[in-house]
Amino acid sequence: MPKPPINYVNRSLRFCEMLEEEYDHLCQGNYFHGNGKSKSSINNSEKQLTEIELRNTAELLKGLEKWFRDENKSVIPSPNEIRYKELAEWLMALKPITGDITSNKKKLVKFIKQILEGKLEEDLVEVKPWMRDASLRPYTRGLLKHYDQQRAKTKSPKPEEKKSLVEDWLPDWAILTKGAAVDRKLLNRLLLEDAYVGYIHRIDDQRLERIFAKMYDRHHTALCLSGGGIRSATFALGVVQGLVKNKVLDKFTYLSTVSGGGYLGSWLSAWIHHEGFDEVNKKLRCHADTPIEPEAAPVRHLRQYSNYLSPEFGLLSADTWTLFAIYLRNLLLLWLVIIPFLAAITAIPWLIVTIVNLKAGYSSAGVFTTSSLAALCTVYGTRFIHEYRPRNIATYKKKQVRESKRDQSAFLLNCLLPLCCAIFFWMLAWRWFEKLPPDSSAFLQNIHTSLDFNGADGIHLFSYGGFVIMMGTTLAHFLGWLIAIRFQLQHSKVLEIVAVAVTGAIAGLLLLLTGKLLLLSGLSSNMVLYTCLAAPGFMLSLLIAGYIFEGIISLRTDDAEREWTARYSGWLLIVAIGWFIITGLVLYGLDLTRTLIVVIGLPTTAGVGIGSGILTAFLGQNSKTNGDEKDQGHTNVMNLSRLLSKLALPIVAVITVLALFIGLSLADMALIRYVGFQLDPLSFRRLDSTTLSYASPWLSFSVLVVLFLIGSGFGLVVSTNKFSLHALYRMRLIRTYLGASRPPGERQPDPFTGFDETDNIDMKKLSTPPPSFAKSSPKAGKEKASGRRNAPFHVINIALNLVAGRNLAWQERKAESFTVTSLHAGAMYLGYRRTGQKHSKVDSSDARCYGGKTGITLGTAMTISGAAASPNQGYNSSLVIGFLMTLFNVRLGWWLGNPGPAGDDTFYKSGPIQALRPIYDEMIGNTDDVNPYVYLSDGGHFENLGLYEMVSRRNRVILVSDAGCDESCNLEDLGNAIRKVRIDLGISIDFPLGFTVRSRTAVSPKHGKYLAIGRIRYSEGPSPGDVPKKNARTKHYSANDGILLYIKPGFYGHEPRDIFNYASAKKAFPHESTSDQFFSESQFESYRALGAYVIERVKADLKTDFNLTLDDFFDNSKWENCIDVLNQKIKNEVIIKKKKESPKANLPKVE
C-alpha cells in the first residue's frame, strides 16, 4: 500500500493553518481536488518559521540588563525572570558583554535575533527544561505531552543514534526527512514564543493578519441559526424560506449553526448535497408541481416528523415504548459499569474497619511494622513540603526547579498521599498498640506500661512512652527536612533547626492527645466510630503542628511561602472533612436508614431517595438552559419560582447523593454478610456494623476486588458513546432532517423500525456533490465551470467542555468553541484535524480522518451540537447535578479524540475503547483539553448564536437568527456572544442605531421590531505592531467594520391572523420551553410562518428606515453606500436628540 504524501500527514493544524485551507477552499471551489498550496507558499512558510521578529525590544533589554552584572550571576531568578537570565547566558556564551548594554541597542537586538534563530535547530525540550514551565498554549502543551508519552515508551538511544524530536512523536509512516525537520523547528519556535511572550512576534499572528485581510477583502458573509431545539429549527425554516424568496440565500459564504439551528442547517446542507444549490433554491422559492401539495417534499417530511422523537405519540404507541426500552437498556448497561465501581469505593471504609480490628495485629510485629511504615511515609511527605517551600528552592537549589515537580499533581502524589498513608498506619499502630498482649517485646511493653492505657485519667502524655513517641515524630520530621535541604546544614540557621525539632515533638504530643481523647470517650473500643474519627483527628494534629512551625519561622518567611503552606493545609482539611463525611455515611448508613424507616416508613424512605435522584437528573439541565426560560405570570411570582428552584434543586441533588452512598454501603454490607454467612453461619446471623467489624479483612477485600473487576470488565466491553442517549437522539434527528433531504424514491427505510442507515452522510462529502449527481445533472457541471460554490460553507458549533481546565480565566465558561466542517474539526486554541483526506489520490484506507474510520458524519456533528442534556454543560456545569445525570444516564454528549497533538493516537477513532475513565470524568466533571479524548456537548454551552466563529473569520455581514428561549428579552445569548468575542478576539459589537427588540410583556410591545442593526468593530482590533486603527472609537461605522443584522422572534400584534390566534392561546409564544420537543401541527406552522413573516417585515423596515434592501448589504459594490446610509441615520438621530435636549438646557434655574 503506498504511503500518503507528506502534505497529507493528518497532523494537528493550528488555527492559522486551518483558516488558510478553508480560505483556499472557498476561493477555489474544491480544495480536495489538488488545489492545495503552491510550492512557493510552502517555501514562504518555512522562511517565516526560521525568521524571528522581535517586539518590545526596549522592555526586553531592560529585563536583560540585571543579568549581565557579575554580582547577579549567582542569584536565583524568579519564574518570570528565568527567561531573561537564560537569554543573557546564551549571549554571554558566544560574546561576553560588559558595561552598559543600552549603548548599542540595534546591534544587541540583532545579536539576540540571531541567537534565538539558532536555537530553532536545538532540542530545547532536553537542553532547556525550564521552558516546559512557561505559560504554554494548549497546542504547545499538547505537543509536549505527547512527546513525553512517546519518550516514556521507548528506551533512550545512544547519542549517535538519537532521533530528531519529531521522530519521537510522529507516527512511523509520517517520518519523512523534510517534514520532520520543519516540525522540529515548529515545536522549538512555539516553545520560544511562549517563553518569550510579548517579545517574539508569533508566526501564527503573522499568518492570521494576512489571512484575515484576505477574508475581509473578499466580502465574506454569514448566516447564523441559533440554538433552541425544534423551536429554533422550525423558526429557522421560515427564515430560510424568506431569504430564498428575497433571493438572498445564495449571497452567504458561511452557514453557522448551533443546536436546534443545526437541525435545519444540516437539513439544508444535506439537501443541497443531494440535489445541488440551484435546484434547492428553486424548490424553496416555488410551489410544488401539484396544486394539492404546495410544498417541496423535504418540507412536507419535516411537518410529518414535527414529533421527531416519537412520531406516533401515545400510550399504546410503539415509538413511545421504544424510547422507554432504549433508555432502560442503556441505563442497565451503564449501571453495570458504574454501580460495581462505586460499590467498590464504598467498601473501602469496611475494609479499613476490619483491618483496624484485626486481632493478628495485636503483636510486636504488627505494631513495629505499622509504626515504621507511618514514620517512612511521614518522612517522604514532609520532605516534599520542606523541599519545595519557596524559600528553600531559592536557598538550596543551584538550578531552577521545574514547576511540574511542585505543581498540584506532584503535591497530591508525593505529599498528600504519603501523609494519608502515614495517618492510616498510625491508626493501625495506635489501635494495635492499645491492645498489646503481655508477652510482647520488652521495649514496647515498657512504653505501653508507662502510658498506662487502663488508668482512670487515660494515658500519661509526659511519660517514658510519651517521650519515645515524641522523639520518633521529631526524628521523622527532622529526617524529612534534612533530605529536603540535601544535608546542607551549613546553610541553615539555628532557628529553623529548632523549629523542626520543636514541631516534630509537638506533632507527637498532639497525636498522643488525640489518642487519649479517643480512649477517654470510649471510641477506641468501637471500631466503626474509631475509623470515622481517628483519621481526621490525627490529620488535624499534623495540621496544627504545621501551623506552629510557620509561627516559629514567621520572621524569615514572606507572603509567598505563607500562601504555599496555606495551600497544602487546605488539602489536609479537605481530606479530614471528606473522610469524616464519607465514612460516616458508609459505616452508619444502616443505622440512619433504620431510623428513617421507623419515623417515616419504608415506602416514603425509598421514594425520597429514588425520586429525588430521577427528578434531579431529568430536571437539572432544564434549570440552566440557555436563554433563561421564564415562567408565566407576574414578576414577583416568577422571581419566587426561580428562587425556589435554585434552592430546591441543589438540596434534592445532595439528598440523592447521600441516599446513593448509603444504598451502596448497605449493598456492601449485604454482600460481606452473605459471603461470610456461607463460611460461618453462626457469626453472620445479623446484618449490623458491629458484626461486620469483626469480619476477616480478606472477606471485605475479596468483595472489593470482585466489585472492581466487575465494573472494570464491563467498562472494557460497554461503549460509553453507544450506550448513552446520544444514539437514540441521533437516529431520530437523522430520520427527520437528513432523511427529509433525500431525493424522492431513494430513501428505503427498514419496514419495522422506519430508519434508513444511508440517510446519514460524511461531513467531508458536503464539499462536493456526489458523483451520481455530477453525472446526471447538467447544472452541476455548469456550477463547477463557473466557479460557483455548492452551498454556504457549513460550520457546526459545538462546546468542548473544560470543567477541569487549567485556564483560570475560563472558570466561569468551562468550555471552548469547537467546530466541525467538511474540511476540519477542532478548536481555535487546541488544534484541528482534517475530516477528510486532503488529496484525492491518497488511498482512503491509509488515510486517518477525524472522528471515525471515514471521518465524522453530518448526523453525529448535528446531534452533538444539540446535546443539551449532558453532565458537563460548559458554564452551566454543576458537580452534584452532573454526578446524578451520569448516574441516571441522562447523557447526550459525545467523546471524541483530541484534535490537538495530545490526540495523535486517538483523533481517528469514533470514541474511547474503554468506558470506565470517560464515565468517571463525566461524573465528577474532570473534562479538559490535555487528555487523549475530549468531551463534546451542545454548542449553546459555550455560545448559542454561532456568532463567535463567524467574527473570528472576519465576515463583513452577519445575519443572526436568535430563536433561543428568552421570553423577557434579557438577551442572554447575545450578551454572552458579545462578551466572549470582545474577550477572546478583541472586537467589540455595539448597536449605535439603537435596540428596539422588545419582549411580549413589555410596556409597549407594539413599538418593538424584529431587527436590530449592530456594528462589528473590526476597526477596533489591533493592527500589526499593536497600533490601533483610525476611527476605532467613533460612534459611526467605518469602512473596515462589519455589520450585524440581528433578528429575534417576537409578538407585536400585527402578525398574520393564524399566528395571532396561536399566540393568543399560548402566552409564552414565541418563546415556549426548549424542553418541549414534541411539536403539534399548529405549533410547527406558527413558528415557521413567523420566521418567514419576520424576514418580510425586516425587508420592509429596511426600505422604510434606510431606503436599503437586504441585497444591498451583501453586494460588495454597494458596501460604501450602506455605510454612508447608516452613518447618516446615526447623524440624524444625534441632531434630533440635541434638539430635544436644547430647550431643557436653556430653562432658567429655579431658586
Secondary structure, 3 states (H helix, E strand, C coil): CCCCCHHHCCCCECHHHHHHHHHHHHHHCCCCCCCCCCHHHHHHHHHHHHCCCECCHHHHHHHHHHHHCHHHCCCCCCCCCHHHHHHHHHHHHHCCCCCCHHHHHHHHHHHHHHHHHHHCCCCHHHHCHHHHHCCCCHHHHHHHHHHHHHHHHCCCCCHHHCCCHHHHHCCHHHCCHHHHHHHHHHHHHHHHHHHCCCCECCHHHHHHHHHHHHHHHCCCEEEEECCCHHHHHHHHHHHHHHHHHCCCHHHCCEEEEEHHHHHHHHHHHHHHHHHCHHHHHHHHHCCCCCCCCCCCHHHHHHHHCCCCCCCCCCCCCHHHHHHHHHHHHHHHHHHHHHHHHHHHHHHHHHHHHHHHCCHHHCCHHHHHHHHHHHHHHHHHHHHHHHHCCHHHHHHHCCCCCCHHHCCHHHHHHHHHHHHHHHHHHHHHHHHHHHCCCCCCCHHHHHHHHHHCCCCCCCCCCCCHHHHHHHHHHHHHHHHHHHHHCCCCHHHCCHHHHHHHHHHHHHHHHHHHHHHHHHHHCCHHHCHHHHHHHHHHHHHHHHHHHHHHHHHHCHHHCCHHHHHHHHHHHHHHHHHHHHHHHHHHHHHCHHHHHHHHHHHHCHHHHHHHHHHHHHHHHHHCCHHHCCCCCCCCCCHHHHHHHHHHHHHHHHHHHHHHHHHHHHHHHHHHHHHHHHHHHHHCCCCCCCCCHHHHHCCCHHHHHHHHHHHHHHHHHHHHHCCCCCCCCHHHHHHHHHHHHHCCCCCCCCCCCCCCCCCCHHHCCEHHHHHCCCHHHHHHCHHHHHHHHCCCCCCCEEEEEEEEECCCCCCHHHCCCCEEEEEECCCEEEECCCEEEECCCCCCCCCHHHCCCCCCCCCCEHHHHHHHHCCCCCCCCHHHCCHHHHHHHHHCCCCCCEEEECCCHHHCCCCCCCCCCCCHHHHHHHHHCCCCCCCCEEEEEEHHHCCCCCHHHHHHCCCCEEEEECCCCCCCCCCHHHHHHHHHHHHHHCCCEECCCCCCCCCCCCCCHHHCCCEEEEEECHHHCEECCCEECCCCCCCCCCCCCEEEEEECCCCCCCCCHHHHHHHHHCCCCCCCCCCCCCCCHHHHHHHHHHHHHHHHHHHHHHHHHHCCCHHHHHCHHHHHHHHHHHHHHHHHHHHHHHHHHHHHHCCCCCC
